[in-house]
Amino acid sequence: MMKDLKKSYCSPKKENANSHTLYLKDADAFGKILSPKRIELLLHIIAIQKQKRTLGEIAEELKRKQEAVSRDVNLLAEHGLIKKIKEGQKLYLKGAYTALEIQLS
């Protein structure tokens, strides 16, 4: 189990294609990665999954600064929770999954 935990924590992208496990060392890491604003952003991206939206459009819809949304997008993408899809000059955002389940133990 520790081997699996270490592998997933260091590289969550290596997990099964239909699921994503993100192991965190402590509550501070949870708060950093899934702050209320990032959860709101992630849920919004999942909700508009069938529509193409750029980062700027999503920032406008959430009434947030584009720079702040960009930072959050980069962090969420780094952890495999959202995908950035580039088409020409435009960058679209898509949820990596259609649902989010958080388990605390």
N, C-alpha and C positions, 0 to 999 in steps of 0.2 A: 504494500500500500504506500509506503514512504517513497518508493521509486516512482510510482505513478503520480503521487502528489508533487514530487520535485519536478518531474517532466512537465506536468500540466502547469505548474506555477511558472516555470522558466519559459515555456513555449506553449501557450494554450492553443495555438493554431494546429497543433499536431493531434488534437482530439478527433473523435468521430465527426464525420461531415454533418450529421443531422443533430448534433448536440454540441454544447460548449460548456465546459466547466472552467470556472475561474476561481482558483484557490487564492485566498488572501491570508497574509500572515497575522493581521490583527485588525481591530475595528478602525484604526486610523486609515489603513489602506482602503478599507471599504468606503469610508467617508470621502476619501480623496477621489477614488474612481467613480463612485456612484453618488455624487452629491445630488441634492434635490433638483438643481438646474440640469444636470446631465441626465438624470432619470426622465425629466420632462422632455428633454431633447430626444432621447432614445425612444420614448413612447410616441412622440410626435412622428418621428421618422418611420416607426413601425406602422402607425395609423395611416400614413399616406403612402404606404408601400407600393401601390399600383400607379402612383402618379410620379412623374419626374419633377424633382425640385432641386434647385441649386442651393448651395450654402447660403447665399444672399437672400433667396426667397424664404428659406426656413428661418433665418434670423429675423426677417421682417415679420413673418407669421407669429413668431414667439415674442416679438417686441424686445429683442436683445441685440446688442452690438455684434456686428459680423465678426470682429476680431475675437470676441469671447466665445462665440459659437465655433469658430475655427479651431481654437485651442481645445475645446471640448470634443469636437469631432476627431481631432488628431489623437487624443487620448483614448476615446472609445474605439477608434479604428485600430489603434495599437494593441488593444486587448481583444480584438476580433468581434466586437459587438455591432459594428456597422461597417459598411463597405463604401469606398469612394469609387465611383464609376466615371471615368473621363471619356467624353465624346467630343472630339474636336477641341474647342477652346473651353467647353463647359464641363464642370465637375458636378455630378449628381450624387446624392446620398441615398443609400438604401440600407435598411436593417439587415443584418446578417441572418436574423431569425424572425419569425412571425410572432413570437411570444417571448416573454421574459419571466423567468421564475427565479426567485431569490429564496434560498434556504439558509437559515442561520442556525448554528448549533453550538 
